[in-house]
Amino acid sequence: MNRSVSLRRLIVSLLLSCTVLVGATGCGGGKESSSASSSASPSGTTSAEAQKFAKTRFVTNASLAAGATYQWIVKPYRAGKFKKGADGRTLALVKAGLAGSFTYNRLKAASENAKGDPLLSKAVAPLGAGIESLKELGTKLRKGKVGEGDIGALEGVIDGIKNAGKSVGADVKDKVPSTSQLGG
């Protein structure tokens, strides 16, 4: 009985998918005026729009990195959750490891986003080495081999990113990502 239910669901899913596909491809067959088709074509973004999007993406990625850093690395570290024998240490270290990898990834993305805006690019450029120094942070955190110097370096990079953004009008505020965002 279980197998017949699965087969039925598969068939229904396939039929629905085909219906949507046929409906979507069949919508463009009518006659259109030339003005309607030219207005529907995509246009390139202007330089100002590209810079605005670069700043927006920078702020989003940097904010997520800052939020993850504070929520799952700095706060638990200051609370002593990473010390041997601490209650919930293993879970705190796993979350911190994921947050460390996530932070590095988002900071790299923010650095790439900054290249789309000349002023932001100049402000973020000196932070490249600091961001690269965090590459192994996730692994160090998961193994419980993180010290005050590592936390200080991480906070320094985050503060540098926040200050670089603020200097060009791209304010970075801590935005805590969900745990599902950390792992995926």
C-alpha positions as CSV (number, residue, x, y, z in Angstrom):
1,M,0.0,0.0,0.0
2,N,2.8,2.4,0.8
3,R,4.4,1.8,-2.6
4,S,1.1,2.6,-4.5
5,V,0.7,5.8,-2.5
6,S,4.3,6.8,-3.5
7,L,3.7,5.9,-7.1
8,R,0.5,7.9,-7.2
9,R,2.3,11.0,-5.7
10,L,5.0,10.7,-8.2
11,I,2.6,10.6,-11.1
12,V,0.6,13.5,-9.8
13,S,3.8,15.5,-9.3
14,L,5.0,14.7,-12.9
15,L,1.6,15.7,-14.3
16,L,1.6,19.0,-12.4
17,S,5.1,19.8,-13.5
18,C,4.3,19.1,-17.1
19,T,1.2,21.2,-16.9
20,V,3.1,24.2,-15.5
21,L,5.8,23.7,-18.1
22,V,3.4,23.6,-21.0
23,G,1.4,26.5,-19.7
24,A,4.6,28.6,-19.2
25,T,5.9,27.9,-22.7
26,G,2.6,28.3,-24.4
27,C,2.0,31.8,-23.1
28,G,4.3,33.6,-25.6
29,G,2.6,32.6,-28.9
30,G,0.2,35.5,-29.5
31,K,0.9,38.6,-31.7
32,E,2.3,41.5,-29.8
33,S,3.0,45.1,-30.9
34,S,6.6,46.1,-31.3
35,S,6.4,48.6,-28.5
36,A,5.2,45.9,-26.0
37,S,8.0,43.6,-26.9
38,S,10.7,46.3,-26.6
39,S,9.5,47.4,-23.2
40,A,9.6,43.8,-21.9
41,S,13.2,43.3,-22.9
42,P,15.7,43.6,-20.1
43,S,17.8,46.6,-20.0
44,G,21.2,47.0,-18.4
45,T,21.6,48.7,-15.1
46,T,23.2,52.1,-14.9
47,S,26.4,52.6,-13.0
48,A,24.6,54.2,-10.1
49,E,22.2,51.3,-9.9
50,A,25.1,48.8,-9.9
51,Q,26.8,50.7,-7.2
52,K,23.6,50.8,-5.1
53,F,23.2,47.1,-5.5
54,A,26.8,46.5,-4.6
55,K,26.4,48.5,-1.4
56,T,23.2,46.7,-0.5
57,R,24.7,43.3,-1.1
58,F,27.8,44.3,0.9
59,V,25.6,45.5,3.8
60,T,23.6,42.3,3.8
61,N,26.6,40.0,3.8
62,A,28.6,42.0,6.3
63,S,25.6,42.3,8.6
64,L,25.1,38.5,8.6
65,A,28.8,37.9,9.3
66,A,28.7,40.4,12.2
67,G,25.6,38.9,13.6
68,A,26.9,35.3,13.4
69,T,30.1,36.3,15.0
70,Y,28.5,38.0,18.0
71,Q,25.7,35.5,18.5
72,W,27.6,32.2,18.2
73,I,31.3,33.0,18.7
74,V,31.9,36.1,20.8
75,K,29.0,35.8,23.2
76,P,29.5,32.1,24.1
77,Y,33.3,32.6,24.3
78,R,32.9,35.5,26.8
79,A,30.3,33.4,28.8
80,G,32.9,30.6,29.1
81,K,31.0,28.1,27.0
82,F,34.2,26.9,25.1
83,K,36.1,26.0,28.3
84,K,36.6,22.3,29.1
85,G,33.9,21.0,31.3
86,A,31.5,23.8,30.5
87,D,27.8,22.9,30.3
88,G,26.8,22.7,26.6
89,R,30.4,23.0,25.4
90,T,30.1,20.5,22.5
91,L,27.0,22.2,21.0
92,A,28.5,25.6,21.5
93,L,31.7,24.6,19.7
94,V,29.8,23.0,16.8
95,K,27.6,26.2,16.4
96,A,30.7,28.3,16.7
97,G,32.5,26.3,14.1
98,L,29.6,26.6,11.7
99,A,29.4,30.4,12.5
100,G,33.2,30.7,11.9
101,S,32.9,29.2,8.4
102,F,29.8,31.2,7.7
103,T,31.4,34.4,8.8
104,Y,34.5,33.8,6.6
105,N,32.2,33.0,3.6
106,R,30.0,36.1,4.1
107,L,33.0,38.4,4.6
108,K,34.5,37.1,1.4
109,A,31.2,37.8,-0.4
110,A,31.0,41.3,1.2
111,S,34.5,42.0,0.0
112,E,33.6,40.9,-3.6
113,N,30.4,43.0,-3.4
114,A,32.5,46.0,-2.4
115,K,34.3,45.9,-5.7
116,G,31.2,47.1,-7.4
117,D,31.4,50.5,-5.7
118,P,34.7,52.5,-6.1
119,L,34.6,54.2,-2.7
120,L,33.5,51.1,-0.8
121,S,36.2,49.1,-2.7
122,K,38.9,51.5,-1.5
123,A,37.6,51.4,2.1
124,V,37.4,47.5,2.2
125,A,40.7,46.8,0.3
126,P,43.0,47.0,3.4
127,L,40.9,44.4,5.2
128,G,41.6,41.6,2.7
129,A,44.5,40.1,4.7
130,G,42.4,40.2,7.8
131,I,39.6,38.3,6.2
132,E,42.0,35.7,4.7
133,S,43.4,35.2,8.2
134,L,40.0,33.9,9.3
135,K,40.0,31.0,6.7
136,E,40.7,28.3,9.3
137,L,38.6,29.9,12.1
138,G,35.7,27.4,11.7
139,T,38.0,24.4,12.1
140,K,39.8,26.0,15.1
141,L,36.4,26.7,16.8
142,R,35.0,23.2,16.1
143,K,38.2,21.7,17.7
144,G,38.0,24.0,20.7
145,K,41.4,25.5,19.9
146,V,40.4,29.1,19.9
147,G,41.9,31.7,22.2
148,E,41.5,35.3,23.1
149,G,43.8,36.4,20.3
150,D,41.6,34.6,17.7
151,I,38.5,36.2,19.1
152,G,40.2,39.6,19.2
153,A,41.3,39.2,15.6
154,L,37.8,38.3,14.5
155,E,36.3,41.2,16.3
156,G,38.9,43.5,14.7
157,V,38.0,42.3,11.2
158,I,34.3,42.7,11.9
159,D,34.8,46.2,13.4
160,G,37.0,47.1,10.3
161,I,34.2,46.0,8.0
162,K,31.6,48.0,9.9
163,N,33.8,51.1,9.9
164,A,34.6,50.7,6.2
165,G,31.0,50.5,5.4
166,K,30.1,53.4,7.7
167,S,32.7,55.6,6.0
168,V,30.9,55.4,2.7
169,G,27.3,55.5,4.0
170,A,26.8,51.7,4.1
171,D,25.9,51.1,7.7
172,V,26.5,47.5,8.8
173,K,24.3,46.3,11.7
174,D,24.4,42.9,13.3
175,K,21.9,40.6,11.7
176,V,21.8,37.1,13.3
177,P,21.3,34.4,10.7
178,S,19.2,31.4,11.5
179,T,20.9,28.1,12.4
180,S,19.7,26.7,9.1
181,Q,21.5,29.5,7.2
182,L,24.7,28.6,9.1
183,G,24.7,25.0,7.9
184,G,23.5,25.5,4.4
